[in-house]
Amino acid sequence: MAEDREIAGIRCMQVLEKLDDYVDGALDATTQDQIERHLEGCDWCTKFGGEYGALVTTLRSGLKSAAQADTDKARDLASALLARK
């Protein structure tokens, strides 16, 4: 980052510190609004935040798929074991 700009009363580094909570929708309305106004005026945070958000979404989707696959395998194994009785 070239500089830590203050836009909408919040600095780039503060936005980055809150990015996880922002992506999770876990911020209070005031902070959420402040970050959204910062993003409207900061191309660097918008680009980085978008890339970060996409990465988090992809990882969560992969983890959910893996968990479902494990659940399916466990169910299949339980069914096979029960069928042997």
Secondary structure, DSSP 8 states (H G I E B T S, - for coil): -----EETTEEHHHHHHTHHHHHHT-S-HHHHHHHHHHHHH-HHHHHHHHHHHHHHHHHHHHHHHHHHHHHHHHHHHHHHHHHT-
